[in-house]
Amino acid sequence: MGVTGRNVGNCFVAGIDRLLPGQKVDPDFYTHYLTEVERISAVRKGRRNPHFLRLYDELQDQVGGEPFLYARLTSAEQLHAAALDADLNGYELVLDMDFAKDVVHSLGLHVIDKRRAHYRLSSTHTPPALRGVVTLDYVYPFLAQPPDPPSDVFPFNDANVAYVPQV
């Protein structure tokens, strides 16, 4: 049985893995990630974040050890600024996209043509509406918007974008 696919919950890992040159994430980590997410999901809601933080630290170690940064973007202008900032500072972006009620899917953002601001999205599955070459203005309405108020303690919990260092 495969560890990635349309209905498998490791799109965040795959979104990162497909952004970086060569396969960075050990295939066994995909299985570990799914097992841990299932275990963490059984923990009472207010106590899950420290467990996720450890899991994300393990994922960071898989792709070079540099910390991920997280952002909560609330406008298309902020998405444009984030893409530019990531490019200028040696990061790739993984976007959390909202496709159905309570369904968020992570997709890596690949630069296709910087001058024209054309991109491609990839992960375990790219929904038909986001396949092919896209612009950030087209992508923004799909960007997940976590509920308010945001958390300062665990910013990844309220983020809709992860900055992943290029390695």
N, C-alpha and C positions, 0 to 999 in steps of 0.2 A: 504494500500500500504506500502511495506517495505521501510526502509531508507538505506539499503545497497544492493549491488548487482553488477553484472558485468558492467552495464552501468550507475551507479550512481557515482557522483563525490566526494565521501567522503572517498576515499581509504586511505588518509593520516591519518584520524581519526581512521579508522578500523585497519590500520597497527599498530598504537600505541596501540589501545585497545586490540588487540589480542596478543600483546607481554606481557602485564602485567597480573599478577595473578588476577583472578576474573574479572568481568566487572567493569571497572573504569569509563567509559564515560557514562553519563546518556543518555538513548535512545533519549530523546528530543533534546539533543545537536546535534545529527546527522542531524536532520531536521533544527535546527538553523544554523548549519555550511553550509548546502546546500543553505539556503536562503541568508546567508551573502556572500557566494562565488558568487552567482548570482548577488547580489547587487553590490559587489565590481567590478565584471567584467564589469559592466556598467560604471564605473568611468574611466576617461581618463587614458590611459596606464601609463604615468609617475607619476600619483598620487595614484596608488593603494597600494603601499607598506605600508604606515602607517595604512591603513585599515586592511591589512593582519596581520600586527604586533599585532594589538588589538585582532583579531580573534585567533591568535596563543597563545596569553596570556590567553584568555578564555579557550582554550584547555589545556594549562598547568595547569590551576586551576582545571580542571576536573580530572587530573591524579596526583594530589599531590602538585601542586604549584611550584615545582622546575623548574628552567628554562631549556628549551631545548638548545642544542648546535647544530650548523650547520657546515658542512664541505663540501668542494668541492674537491672530489677525482678524480685524473686524471690518476691513474695507478692501476694495480692489487696489486702491493706492498703496495700502500697506503690503499687499501681496507683491506688487511690482517692486516696492522698496526692499522687501525681504529677498526677492530673487536677485536683485542687483547686489545687495549686501553679501549674500551667500557667495556669489561669483567673485566679488572683489576680495573676500576674506578666506577663500579656500574651503567653502562648505558646499554640500549638496542639500537639497530640501526634500523632505518627505511630507506630503500633505495628507491630512485626514479629511476624507470626503464623505458627505452625508448623502446616502442614496435612498434610504427608507427609514421609517420611524425606528429609532434606536439601533440603526445599523450604520456604523462608521467603517470605512474602508481606507487603508493607507496606500498611497501611491507615490512612487519616486518621481521627481520632476527632472526630466532630461532636457538640457538645452540643445535645440536643433539648429537654430539660427539666431544668434545673439542680436544682430543688427535689426532683424524683423521681429524679435521677441516671440519666436516660435518655439514650442516645447512639445514633448511627448511624455506621457505618463505610463508607468509600468509597476507591476506587482504580481501577486499570484493570479490576478484576473483584472483586466481593465474593462470596465463597463463600456458597452457600445457607444454611449454618448460621449465618452472621453477618449476614444481610440483615434489614432492618427495624429496629425499635427494640430495643436491647439494654442490659443493665446491665453494669457493670464486673465484677461477680461472675460473670456468664455468660461474659464475654469472657476473663477471666484464664486459664482452662485452655488456651486456644488460643495464649496468648502464648509466643513462642519463648524457649527457655532456652539461651543459648550455653554451650558447654562451659567448664569451669574449667581452669586458673586465669584470671581476668580480666587484661587488659592495662592498665597505667597509661599506657603510651606512646600508644596509639591507642584511646581509649575507645569510639569509634564501632564498632570491630571486635567488641567484646563487648557492645554495647548491644542492648536489645530495644525501646527507646523513644527517639525523637528529639523534642526540644522545638524547635519552629519559631516564631520571633518573629512575632506578628501585625503586619502592615504595612497 
